[in-house]
Amino acid sequence: MTETTQDTAPEARLAHFPVTFFAIVMGLLGLTLALHAADPFWAPAAMLSRVMLWLAVAALGAITLVYLIKALRHPGAVAAEWNHPVKLAFFPTITVSLLLLATAVWPIAPDLARMIWIIGVIGQGVLTIAVVTGWISHRSFQVGHLTPAWFIPAVGNVIVPVAGVKMGHVETSWLFFAGGMMFWVVLLTLVMNRLIFHDPIPARLFPTMVILIAPPSVAFVAYLQLVDTVDGMARVLIYAAYIFAALVVAQVPKLARLPFALSWWALSFPLAALAIASFRFAALEGTQTHLVIGFAVLAVLVAVVAGLMARTGLAIARGEICRPE
């Protein structure tokens, strides 16, 4: 009996390998890009960014391989995730990871970056339509299923211009930016209604609150690529990000009491986006305040990613993840 259990345990863990693992790649690539944005102000950032890029590529390769094996051996488990009211929103983390990778690779391998970006854009477009179609289908979604994780498809669309404009795909970038902003406004209204008038977000998913920071932060960076100037709209976006960051800081005491789960990786990418936005503003406007904010957020981000990597490794060793929920 014990031997049978040992034989089937790895296969069982494979079946429960969640799509949320791709949020790890988003966090690592976010840190890569944040370090790259800090390069004009801090010389070692360039080397550290390159190291993080290789680490992120290794993580993306390993996670993709395992998830593909899961899809081949346990297609029903993948279908169950797709039909899950919360996990559905995490599928675009796959294509978001590709778009972030293309952005990180662009300075060193433009041709490869362009290929990755095109694959990411096509996948992001397909997944956005598929996820939104799933939301507006006849499923019995409840208010409790709505969390800030639902912003992920919108954030993915807004990331497209960050590298897309540099590659010359301006109109495609505007298309995805418009779609992302439209869904962000709609979802922000729904999420705020859920947070104010309904039961609190479950502890396991509460770290997704930090995702509130991501859409305006990424939108600021993307908007700068599209208009190439810090105008009034750009200022609205970055200061909206700061306001959401202040709201998240107020939740830190509650976050500190929560047990670890993969949803904790939701902290990483939004912090990276906020750091990048701050560094971009500081570089264009020469403001010391935004530069200080950028380095402060980057320091927190480095600590968060290091802690999450250690805690995730420990959780894997202990068998605390990839288990039935």
Buried (B, 14 or more C-beta within 10 A) or exposed (E): EEEEEEEEEEEEBBBBBBBBBBBBBBBBBBBBBBBBBBBEEBEEBBEBBBEBBEBBBEBBEEBBEBBEEBEEEBEEBBEEBBEBBBBBBBBBBBBBBBBBBBBBBBEEEBEEBBEBBBBBBEBBBEBBEBBBEBBEEEEEBEEBBBBBBBBBBBBBBBBBBBBBBBBEBBEBBBBBBEBBBEBBEEBBEEBEEBBEEEEEBEBBBBBBBBBBBBBBBBBBBBBBBBEEEBEEEBEBBBEBBBEBBEBBEEBEEEBEEBEBBBBBBBBBBBBBBBBBBBBBBBBBEEBEEBBEBBBEBBEBBBEBBEBBBEBBEEBEEEEBBBEEE
